[in-house]
Structure formats: structure tokens, C-alpha cells
Amino acid sequence: MNRENGKKRVLLSMLIIILVFCLTAIIIIGIIYAPKKDDPSGGIPGDGSEDVGGNGDDSNGGSDGDHSGDTVDDDIDPVSGLKFMITQESGREETYMVHSIGTATGNVTVPETFRGIPVTSIGNSAFKDCPQLTGITIANSVTVLGHSVFENCVNLTAVELPDSITAAGNFLFEGCTGLTSLKIGSGLTSLTDSQSVECVRWGLQTCINLTEFTVSEQNTAYRTENLCLIEKNTNKLVMSCARSVIPYGVIKIGRYAFDRCQSENVNIPVTVEKLEDYAFYESKITEMRLSDNVTSIGTAFSYCKFLQTVEICGVTEIESDAFSNCTSLTFIIVSQNLAKINRYAFSNSQASLLVLFRGTQSQWDTLQKDESWDEGLANITIEYDES
């Protein structure tokens, strides 16, 4: 009997120990995962209650943290649906950048502030390939647009860049086939790529339905005419779209102004005197006739693989690579105004070229020609018009 009672006491003691252990574990777990007083959601990561990589604003549940630039779902604005990333340049205060479209759809508004901190930029490719974007309103706090911000937003119909924007990157509207209206504010007074001397390329030639292209009258640098963006001080055309017509009075066609132009013919008015390098880069023009007023073309027609006929009787010098990779070029007219043809002027053209020289054979023979000027052509024939 005593032996059985001893066994029962041992079993009872073990049960008590196990029960105490379980209760202790439950209490500890409850303390660890208990909701905080200022965190009604229970502090579930990613639900917007935490400020991961926060901004130091305790009113938003944030705390001082590592501003390494990582983005998480916490950075989605519950109002706009946009995702933000905090940025900081040396010696400057923290600001927010629109990182991506987040959960936003339709007509999107970029706010002036997020978590009490100014929103000053829209990052590279922030809205790229977003068919859900149909319209956008940008706050006046935004000063910079990155590269490819709206690329391939095929349902975006209208964009107005506020006066606050002072810089914008390349391929901003590439592939925006639904875009019908573009308005530029007064602040964008330089379109030079920050990493080069080239004008930025917005890809407006791919905006096949763009019918309204305007600039604020208060803009001191640019104006628009015939859907062309023109420098006020120089009358240089710096940007065009699919339906642009070069207005009378333009003196220069700028770098990449008609790059990848889809039109077979572009009329150049007699006021134009110079085409800058790559002005018609990779365009689909088939014929180009320039007035005698055009004395310089640089490499304006490089990679124009559909170009067949060119008349450049006012040009005084054909630069190296002027017609490089113009694989369809078969006929070119030049005159005795031409003083020099540089090397590799027709590099990689691989065409059979007929040159009509408006002058005598003697004048052609005395023309300064680099020994490799015609390298890259399949063959070449020279004819003379002495009339």
C-alpha cells in the first residue's frame, strides 16, 4: 500500500511540474507578443504600422533608423497608394522620392509631403510599364524627374509638369502611345543631360497621338510651335514628336531632335543653317533635300537605314561617319561648295552609291578627299553636272 501511495505522489509531482512549466511558457509568450499601447494592429511587419527605415517622426509611429534607401511595403502611402523611398544628399535635409506606383491606379496624385517630409523627386522608372496609370497630378514640391519615369504607360493621356520641376531625364515618355497632351512649366529651363552635353531624349516620336505640346509663357528658355520644342534665344529645335512640322525661322536642328522619327519625309525650311550630330538618328526618312543655306550636317543622318536620296548642295564639308550605316543610300547630290570629305564618311553603308557633282570633273578631282572617304560602300559612281 505504501509503495502505491509513493508512486501516486511521484506522478502528481511530475504533473504539477509540467503544469507550472506550461503556464510559465504561456505567460512569457504573452509578454513577448502582447500588442503595444500605441500599436493597435499588434505590430505586424508590413501593415503600415511600422516605420521601417523610418523618418524619425514619432507621430507617424516612426523611429530613428537606418536610412539606407531600402524600400518595404511600409513606405506605401495609404492615401495616394504610391511607394516612397527616403533620400538624402550630402549636407541636405532628408526628402522623399516616389519609388514606384505601389497600389495606385487611374488618376494618381503625387503629394507635397509624405510623413511630414517633402516629396521632391520621382525616381527612375517609377511608373514604367504601368498600364493602370491614366493620369497624374504632380505637386509643386517635386523638382526632379528621373529617367524613363512614364515609359510605356500606354494609357496615360495627359501630363502637366509643374513650374517647380527643373530637371528631367531621358526616355521620359518613351512608348506613351496614348499621350495626347503635354504641358511644360516655367522651371524647366535646361534639357541638357547631367552626364553629357547632349539634350535629353524624351522619346516623343513614339507618342503617336500627341496633339497638344505647350510650354508656359513664363519659361525663359523654351517655346513650342507646330509641336516642336524650340530654344528661344537660338531658334534651335531641340525636341519633336510624331506630328511635328519644323516651323519657318528655325536655324538649327539639335542633337537627337528627330531621333527614330517615323516619317518618311521631313521638310526642312530654308531658314535652317545647321543640322547637329544625330539630329535624325535611326529615323525612317527616305529622302532629304536641304537648301543651299545648310552648310553643316555633322553626323545628322547616322544610322538612317531607310535613307535613299540626299541633296546637300550647300554643305562645305562631309564629316567622318556622316552617313554611317545608311544601308539604303543610293543617290547623293553635292556641289562645288563642297571643300572636303573626311574619312569613313559612308562607313558600314554597304551601298552602291551614285554621286551627282554639280561642277566639273576637274573641280571634283581637286576636292580634298581622305583616302578612305568611300570605305564601306559596295561601289561608287561619280557623274558631273556642269550646267
Backbone hydrogen bonds, N-H to C=O, Kabsch-Sander energy under -0.5 kcal/mol:
donor,donor_aa,acceptor,acceptor_aa,energy
5,N,1,M,-2.4
6,G,2,N,-2.0
7,K,3,R,-1.7
8,K,4,E,-2.1
9,R,5,N,-2.2
10,V,6,G,-2.0
11,L,7,K,-2.4
12,L,8,K,-2.6
13,S,9,R,-2.2
14,M,10,V,-2.1
15,L,11,L,-2.4
16,I,12,L,-2.2
17,I,13,S,-2.4
18,I,14,M,-2.5
19,L,15,L,-2.6
20,V,16,I,-2.6
21,F,17,I,-2.3
22,C,18,I,-2.4
23,L,19,L,-2.5
24,T,20,V,-2.4
25,A,21,F,-2.3
26,I,22,C,-2.3
27,I,23,L,-2.3
28,I,24,T,-2.4
29,I,25,A,-2.5
30,G,26,I,-2.3
31,I,27,I,-2.0
32,I,28,I,-2.2
33,Y,29,I,-2.3
34,A,30,G,-0.6
39,D,36,K,-1.6
42,G,39,D,-1.8
47,D,44,I,-1.6
51,D,61,G,-0.6
52,V,50,E,-0.7
54,G,51,D,-1.4
56,G,63,S,-0.6
58,D,56,G,-1.0
60,N,57,D,-1.7
61,G,58,D,-1.7
62,G,57,D,-1.7
67,H,65,G,-0.7
68,S,66,D,-1.4
75,D,72,V,-2.3
76,I,73,D,-1.7
77,D,82,L,-3.1
81,G,77,D,-2.4
83,K,100,S,-2.1
84,F,75,D,-2.3
85,M,97,M,-2.4
87,T,95,T,-3.3
92,R,89,E,-2.4
95,T,87,T,-2.6
96,Y,118,P,-2.9
97,M,85,M,-2.7
98,V,121,S,-2.6
99,H,83,K,-2.6
99,H,97,M,-0.6
100,S,83,K,-1.4
101,I,126,A,-0.9
103,T,81,G,-2.7
104,A,81,G,-0.8
104,A,101,I,-2.3
106,G,132,Q,-2.6
108,V,106,G,-0.7
108,V,135,G,-2.9
110,V,108,V,-0.5
110,V,137,T,-3.2
114,F,117,I,-2.6
117,I,114,F,-1.6
119,V,112,E,-3.1
120,T,96,Y,-2.0
120,T,118,P,-0.7
121,S,96,Y,-1.0
122,I,144,V,-2.0
123,G,98,V,-2.6
125,S,147,H,-2.8
126,A,123,G,-1.8
127,F,149,V,-1.8
128,K,125,S,-0.7
129,D,151,E,-2.9
130,C,127,F,-0.9
133,L,130,C,-1.7
134,T,106,G,-1.9
134,T,132,Q,-0.6
135,G,106,G,-1.4
136,I,158,A,-0.6
137,T,108,V,-2.6
139,A,110,V,-1.0
139,A,137,T,-0.5
142,V,139,A,-1.5
143,T,120,T,-3.0
144,V,120,T,-1.5
145,L,167,A,-2.1
146,G,122,I,-2.6
148,S,170,N,-3.0
149,V,146,G,-0.7
150,F,172,L,-1.6
151,E,148,S,-0.8
152,N,174,E,-3.6
153,C,150,F,-1.8
154,V,152,N,-1.5
156,L,153,C,-1.5
157,T,134,T,-1.7
159,V,181,S,-2.0
161,L,183,K,-3.1
165,I,162,P,-1.5
166,T,143,T,-2.7
167,A,143,T,-1.5
169,G,145,L,-1.2
169,G,146,G,-0.8
171,F,201,R,-5.3
172,L,169,G,-0.6
173,F,202,W,-2.2
174,E,171,F,-0.8
175,G,203,G,-0.5
176,C,173,F,-2.0
177,T,175,G,-1.8
179,L,176,C,-1.5
180,T,157,T,-3.0
181,S,157,T,-1.6
182,L,212,E,-2.5
183,K,159,V,-2.3
184,I,214,T,-2.3
185,G,161,L,-0.7
189,T,187,G,-1.5
193,D,198,E,-3.6
196,S,193,D,-1.7
200,V,191,L,-3.3
202,W,200,V,-0.6
206,T,203,G,-1.6
207,C,204,L,-1.6
208,I,206,T,-1.6
210,L,207,C,-1.6
211,T,180,T,-1.9
211,T,209,N,-0.5
212,E,180,T,-1.7
214,T,182,L,-2.3
216,S,184,I,-2.5
219,N,216,S,-1.7
223,R,230,I,-2.2
225,E,228,C,-1.8
228,C,225,E,-1.3
229,L,239,M,-2.9
230,I,223,R,-3.0
230,I,228,C,-0.6
231,E,236,K,-2.8
232,K,221,A,-2.8
235,N,231,E,-1.8
237,L,235,N,-0.5
237,L,252,K,-2.8
238,V,229,L,-2.5
238,V,236,K,-0.6
239,M,229,L,-1.3
240,S,257,A,-0.8
241,C,227,L,-0.6
242,A,204,L,-1.0
244,S,241,C,-1.7
245,V,226,N,-1.9
250,V,247,P,-1.5
251,I,235,N,-2.4
252,K,235,N,-1.2
253,I,274,K,-1.9
254,G,237,L,-3.2
254,G,252,K,-0.6
256,Y,277,D,-0.5
257,A,254,G,-1.9
258,F,279,A,-2.9
259,D,256,Y,-1.3
260,R,281,Y,-3.1
261,C,258,F,-1.8
266,V,287,E,-0.5
272,V,269,P,-1.7
273,E,251,I,-3.3
274,K,251,I,-1.5
275,L,296,S,-2.5
276,E,253,I,-2.8
276,E,274,K,-0.5
278,Y,299,T,-0.8
279,A,276,E,-1.7
280,F,300,A,-2.5
281,Y,278,Y,-1.5
282,E,302,S,-1.3
283,S,280,F,-2.2
284,K,261,C,-3.0
286,T,264,E,-2.8
287,E,264,E,-1.2
288,M,309,T,-2.1
290,L,288,M,-0.5
290,L,311,E,-2.9
294,V,291,S,-1.6
295,T,273,E,-1.9
295,T,293,N,-0.8
296,S,273,E,-1.0
300,A,297,I,-2.6
301,F,322,A,-0.7
302,S,299,T,-1.7
303,Y,324,S,-3.0
304,C,301,F,-1.8
305,K,303,Y,-1.5
306,F,283,S,-0.6
307,L,304,C,-1.3
308,Q,286,T,-2.7
309,T,286,T,-1.7
310,V,331,F,-1.9
311,E,288,M,-2.6
312,I,333,I,-2.7
313,C,290,L,-0.5
315,V,312,I,-0.9
316,T,295,T,-1.8
317,E,295,T,-0.6
318,I,340,K,-2.5
319,E,317,E,-0.7
321,D,344,Y,-1.3
322,A,319,E,-1.7
323,F,345,A,-3.0
324,S,321,D,-1.2
325,N,347,S,-2.5
326,C,323,F,-1.6
327,T,325,N,-1.4
329,L,326,C,-1.4
330,T,308,Q,-2.2
331,F,308,Q,-2.0
332,I,354,L,-2.2
333,I,310,V,-2.7
334,V,332,I,-0.5
334,V,356,L,-2.2
336,Q,358,R,-1.3
338,L,335,S,-2.0
339,A,316,T,-3.0
340,K,316,T,-1.1
341,I,368,Q,-2.3
342,N,318,I,-2.8
344,Y,372,S,-1.8
345,A,342,N,-0.9
345,A,373,W,-0.5
346,F,373,W,-0.8
347,S,344,Y,-1.5
349,S,346,F,-1.8
350,Q,376,G,-3.3
353,L,351,A,-0.8
353,L,379,N,-2.4
354,L,330,T,-2.4
355,V,353,L,-0.5
355,V,381,T,-3.3
356,L,332,I,-2.7
356,L,354,L,-0.6
357,F,355,V,-0.7
357,F,383,E,-3.1
358,R,334,V,-2.7
358,R,356,L,-0.6
359,G,357,F,-1.8
364,W,360,T,-2.0
365,D,361,Q,-2.7
366,T,362,S,-1.6
367,L,363,Q,-0.6
367,L,364,W,-0.9
368,Q,339,A,-1.3
369,K,367,L,-0.5
370,D,341,I,-2.5
373,W,370,D,-2.2
375,E,372,S,-1.3
377,L,374,D,-1.7
378,A,351,A,-2.1
379,N,351,A,-1.2
381,T,353,L,-2.5
383,E,355,V,-3.0
385,D,357,F,-2.8
386,E,384,Y,-0.6
